[in-house]
Amino acid sequence: MDAIECIKTRMSIRKFRPDPVPRDILINILETALRSPSYKNSQPWEAVLVSGEKKEELTGLLTGLLDKGIEPAPDLPEPGAWPPEIDARIKEHFSKRTTFLGIDVSQMKIYTKMAKLANFKFYGAPHAIFFLQDSSLTLWSILDMGMFAQSLMLAAHANGLGTVPQAFLTDYSQEIRSFLGVPDSKRLMLGMSIGYPDLGDRANSYRSKRVDVSDIMKWIE
């Protein structure tokens, strides 16, 4: 597919087939993502890919921490508030998506726990990727990481794979770093599930709305 089609048709996948992805395809996707731009060509990104039994062990670790009621401690704290116009978008998306999928959100604590469990099980994906940076890096490098992650998701989509970026996979950053053998000097930026999408599942039939160009662009001529 061409670049425009790839961008417009990419979506977050929340149900995967269990079939493992051949390593050469995963390497090709990562090599493509390495062409992402970065400040001064610093390339401030690292990644760890987890599969098979180790991924299942990690699921057990994360679900165990959740069941024990351990408070999340992500390296990048969750936003506490949003500007009104952004908050409205978030609430509209949440309402439409949960209604479409028939999800009961009357008990938010229960819903949140179930959502985290689905994340910690990687939505059934055969592989998970964790994105890391040296913790001494500045906000410029966070921007670079975002571009790297987007490039990886687009490369995956172009190869017939699906992805979903997951903030919940950073809830227990210290424990994840320890499990992955990553030093505490690294900052866990993002988790991502990757694999072949199960496009027949209803979870993958919802399409989120985007704002109009006029809502975000100011033209000066």
C-alpha positions, 0 to 999 in steps of 0.5 A: 500500500502507499504511504497515504493509504497506510496512514489512513487505514492504520488502527489500534488492534485490540484482538490478535490471532495467536500465530507468531510473526516470523522473525525476519518480518519483525526485523524488517519492520524495526529496520524500517522504523529506524529511518525515523527522524530524530533531533540531531540524528540522536536516534534516542530509542531502544526496544525489547521484544518479548514472545512465547513463554517469557511473554506469558510469564510477564502477563502473570507478573503484571496481572499478579501486581494488579490483583494485589492492588499495587499502585501503578508507578509509570516512568511517565505519569498519567495526565491529571487533567486535560484542557476542556476541548481535549477532555471533551474529545476523550469523553466522547470517544470513550462513550461512543466506543464503550456503547458500540462494544456494549461495555458496562461502565457503570462500575468504573473500578471494575471496568478499569481493572478489566481493561488493564487485564486485557492490556496485560494479556496483550490482547492475545498478541504473540509479541510485545514491544517495550520502548525505552530511553535513557532517563537523562534525555529531555523532552526532545527525545520523547518527541523522537520516540513518538515518531519512532513508534509511529513509524514502527506501527505504519511499517507493521501495518504495511506488512499486514500486521496490527499494533496497539500502543499501550500506556497501561503497559508502563504501569509497573515500570520498575518491575518490567525493567527488572523482568526484561533485564533493563537497568533503572537508568532507562525510562520505560516510555511505551508498551505495544502489542504486535501480531496478525489482527483478528479483523473478524472480532468486534473489538476491531470494527470500531473506528475512532473519530478525528477532528476536522482540519479547521479545528486544529489549523490556523491559516495565515496568508 
